[in-house]
Amino acid sequence: MRARTIRRGAGMALAAAALTTTMAVAGTGTASASTGGGCAGPTYKNVCISDHNNGRIGADAYLNFGNIDSRCYMDFGVFDKTSWSFATSQAVSCQNGYQHLGIELTNPAQGHDYVGFVHVHWTGDSNSDGTDSAVLHY
């Protein structure tokens, strides 16, 4: 009986040591978790941002405009609120009805706050109507 107790105790000690080693190795990774993100804006002009969990951030705009001016265009992209600069952006023509826009930021900086944005220039001039997504902390 005493030998069985010793073996069981030794086995438990080995299992505990292996678990401790596994936890130590797993805890040394360089991955960081983002927080926040999500969508914001009215249903006809909704902008979203999310962490793609592959070193990239994605922004999407879900738009549903009625009959629009032919000169209408949008600035769409990702804004870095930490460095107060455009991380990536593009100009896109407006379309009547439903329109989906998507863009990816391939080099986000750790510790920075990002938002997706769309600025609609309804009549093609500098006056714009903007919507930002929720904030994503990367």
N, C-alpha and C positions, 0 to 999 in steps of 0.2 A: 504494500500500500504506500509506503514511504517513497519508493522509486517512482511510482506513477505520479505522485504529488510533485516531486522534483522535476520530472519531465514536463508536466503540465505548466509548472511555473517557469521553466526555461523557455518553453514554447511561447508563452505569453510575453515574456521579456523580449524575445526575438521579434515577435509581431509588433510590439510597441516601438522597438528600435527602427524597424522597417518603415512603420507609419510616420515616425518623426523625421526620418531621412527623406521620405517622399514629400512630406509637407515642406521641408526646408528647400528642396530642389524646386518644387512647384512655386514657392514664394519668391524665387529669385528672378522671375521673368521681367521683361521690360514693357509688357502691355499696359496700356492705360485705358481706363473706362471713361467714356464721355457721359455727360449728363444733360438732361433737357432735350431740346429739339421739339419738333411737332409743327402743327399748322396754325395759321392765323389768317384773319381777313374775312370779308364777306363771301358768301357762296359763289358769287360771280367772279371773284378775284381772290382765290385762296392760295397761300404760299406756304410751303412746307420745307423743313430741313431735317436731315437724319444722318447718323453715322452709319456708313455701310460696313463697318467692322472689318475693313480690308485696307486701312490707311487712307481712306477716301471719305469725303463728305458729299452728300447729294442734296440738291435743292430741286424742288418741283413747284410749278405753278399750274393750277387748274382754273382755267378761265372760261367764261361763258358770256360773251358779249352779244348784244343784239346787233342792229344795223349800225355799223360804225363808219366813221369818216375814212376815206381811202388813204389819207395821210397818216393815220394812226400807226404808231410804233411803240415798242416797249424796250426798256433796258431791264435785263433780267440777269440774276447771278447770285453770288455769295459775297457778303460784306463782312470783313474782319473788324469787329467792334473794339478789339484790344489794340490793334495798330491803327485803327480808324482809316482803313483803306479798302478798296475793292479787291477781294482775293481773286475773283474771276467774274467776268460779265460778258454779255453779248447783247446786240440790238436785234430785235425780231419784229417783223410786221404783224400787226393785229389781224385777226380773222373774225368774220361773222360767225356766231355760234360757238360751239365747244372747241377749246384749244388746250393742249397739254404741252408744257415746256419742261425740260429736264436738263440739268447741268451737274457736273462733278468737279469737286476741288480735289486734286490728286496729291497735294502736299500741305495738308493742314498742320499748323504749329500747335504743339502741346501747350496747354494752359491758356489758349485763346478762346474768345467767345465769337461765334459766327451766327449770322442770320441770312436766310434766303430773302431776296427782295424782288419786287417787280414795280417799275415806275411806268405808268401808261401815259404817253403823250397823245391824248385823244385827237388833237387837230394838227399834229406834226410839229408843234412848236416847243419851246423850252418849258412851258408850263406842264407839270405832270401830276398825276395822282398816284401815290405810292402805297404799297402794302408790304410789311415785313413779316416773316415767319416768327415763331417763338425762338428764343435764344438757345443755341447748342454750345455747351462748354466742352471743348475737346481736350 
